[in-house]
Amino acid sequence: MTVLLTGFEPFDGAAVNPSWEAVRLVPGVRAVQLPCVFGQALEHLRTAVLEHDPAVVVCVGQAGGRPDVTVERVAVNIDDARIPDNAGRQPIDEPVVPGGPAAYFATLPVKACAVAARTAGVPASVSQSAGTFVCNHVFYGLMHLIATERPGIRGGFVHVPFAPEQVLGQGEPSMPVTMVAEALTAIVAAAVSVEGDLRLVGGSLH
């Protein structure tokens, strides 16, 4: 079974992006780096899906400020960029896919994936929002591709914390890239092997 993992290039002036650094360490998968650019990221993703014909796709991005690995539940059809992307684009209140559904749910077993990461010793949880920057853009684009063209693919998105070297002296939460890779390895295993999802508490109050 072919599994495709994607991570992003650095953005917003950073020297590294822990999503890509971690994805590169996961054994047995096809790893592809996406540009942190609206539109171009989806073009690269589509090319990778066509080239590798995966059964499972997990896209990974950085969520600075989050303390744990978060498995995203829902992608929304909106681009609303707080900062410009790496090409200087800053869409405001624009759809990812004009005329597309308001949202898509991940087709990964999100709660089982979070449990698998925690069982591997890595803090992890389910997230209800992937934001409105390029991460959500890619997540929605992936799920739209699956819904309209590749229904056999299981897909979703995972956010990861800053790497320690990104936040030295800043008091921000971080996680070693090797630990993130362990979480992603466990998440991939759950995505491949778990048919349904676990009925566990995974919601949030706000």
Residue pairs with C-beta under 8 A, 6 or more apart in sequence:
1 55
1 56
1 192
2 30
2 52
2 53
2 54
2 55
2 56
3 28
3 29
3 30
3 54
3 55
3 56
3 57
3 58
3 188
3 191
3 192
4 29
4 30
4 32
4 48
4 49
4 52
4 54
4 56
4 57
4 58
5 23
5 26
5 29
5 30
5 31
5 32
5 57
5 58
5 59
5 60
5 184
5 188
6 23
6 31
6 32
6 33
6 34
6 45
6 48
6 57
6 58
6 59
6 60
6 138
7 17
7 19
7 20
7 21
7 22
7 23
7 24
7 31
7 32
7 33
7 34
7 60
7 61
8 17
8 19
8 20
8 33
8 34
8 35
8 36
8 41
8 60
8 61
8 62
8 134
8 135
9 17
9 20
9 33
9 34
9 35
9 36
9 86
10 16
10 17
10 36
11 17
11 36
11 85
11 86
11 134
12 83
14 166
15 166
16 163
16 165
16 166
17 36
17 62
18 62
18 160
18 161
18 162
18 163
18 166
18 175
18 177
18 180
19 60
19 61
19 62
19 160
20 33
20 60
21 163
21 177
21 180
22 60
22 160
22 177
22 178
22 180
22 181
22 184
23 29
23 31
23 33
23 60
23 181
23 184
24 31
25 177
25 178
25 181
26 181
26 184
26 185
26 188
27 185
28 188
29 188
30 48
30 52
30 54
32 44
32 45
32 48
32 52
34 41
34 44
34 45
34 59
34 138
35 41
35 44
35 86
35 87
36 85
36 86
36 134
37 85
37 86
37 87
37 89
37 134
38 79
38 81
38 85
38 87
38 89
38 91
38 134
38 137
39 89
40 87
41 134
41 137
41 138
41 141
42 137
42 138
42 141
45 59
45 138
45 141
45 142
45 145
46 145
49 57
49 145
49 150
49 153
54 153
55 152
55 153
55 154
55 192
56 108
56 153
56 154
56 155
56 188
56 191
56 192
57 142
57 146
57 153
57 154
57 155
57 156
58 108
58 155
58 156
58 157
58 158
58 184
58 187
58 188
58 191
59 135
59 138
59 139
59 142
59 155
59 156
59 157
59 158
60 157
60 158
60 159
60 160
60 184
61 130
61 134
61 135
61 138
61 157
61 158
61 159
61 160
62 135
62 159
62 160
62 161
62 162
63 70
63 127
63 131
63 135
63 159
63 160
63 161
64 161
64 162
64 166
64 167
64 172
65 161
65 162
65 172
65 173
66 127
66 159
66 160
66 161
66 173
67 123
67 161
67 173
67 175
68 122
68 123
68 124
68 125
68 161
68 175
69 114
69 117
69 122
69 123
69 124
69 125
69 158
69 159
69 160
69 161
69 175
69 180
69 183
69 184
69 187
70 114
70 124
70 125
70 126
70 127
70 158
70 159
70 160
71 106
71 108
71 110
71 111
71 113
71 114
71 117
71 124
71 125
71 126
71 127
71 156
71 157
71 158
71 187
72 106
72 110
72 126
72 127
72 129
72 130
72 139
72 156
72 157
72 158
72 159
73 105
73 106
73 110
73 126
73 127
73 128
73 202
74 103
74 104
74 105
74 106
74 128
74 129
74 130
75 103
75 104
75 106
75 130
75 136
75 139
75 140
75 142
75 143
75 157
76 102
76 103
76 129
76 130
76 132
76 136
76 140
77 95
77 96
77 97
77 100
77 101
77 102
77 103
77 140
78 93
78 94
78 95
78 96
78 132
78 136
79 91
79 92
79 93
79 94
79 95
79 96
79 132
79 133
79 136
79 137
80 91
80 92
80 93
80 94
80 132
81 89
81 90
81 91
81 92
81 132
81 133
81 134
82 132
82 133
83 90
83 133
84 90
85 133
85 134
96 136
96 137
96 140
96 141
96 144
97 140
97 141
97 144
100 140
100 144
101 144
101 147
103 140
104 140
104 143
104 144
104 147
105 143
106 139
106 143
106 155
106 156
106 157
107 143
107 146
107 153
107 154
107 155
107 156
108 154
108 155
108 156
108 187
108 190
108 191
109 190
109 191
109 194
109 195
109 196
109 197
109 198
110 126
110 156
110 197
110 202
111 126
111 197
111 198
111 199
111 200
111 202
112 190
112 194
112 197
112 198
113 124
113 156
113 158
113 186
113 187
113 190
113 191
113 194
114 124
114 125
114 126
114 202
115 124
115 190
115 198
115 200
116 186
116 187
116 189
116 190
117 123
117 124
117 182
117 183
117 186
117 187
118 124
119 186
120 182
120 183
120 185
120 186
121 179
121 182
122 175
122 179
122 180
122 182
122 183
122 186
123 175
124 183
124 187
125 202
126 202
126 203
127 159
128 203
128 204
130 136
130 139
130 157
130 159
135 157
135 159
136 157
138 157
139 156
139 157
142 155
142 156
142 157
143 155
143 156
145 153
146 153
146 155
154 191
156 191
158 183
158 184
158 187
160 175
160 180
160 183
161 173
161 174
161 175
161 180
162 172
162 173
162 174
162 175
163 174
163 175
163 176
163 177
164 174
164 175
164 176
166 172
166 174
167 173
167 174
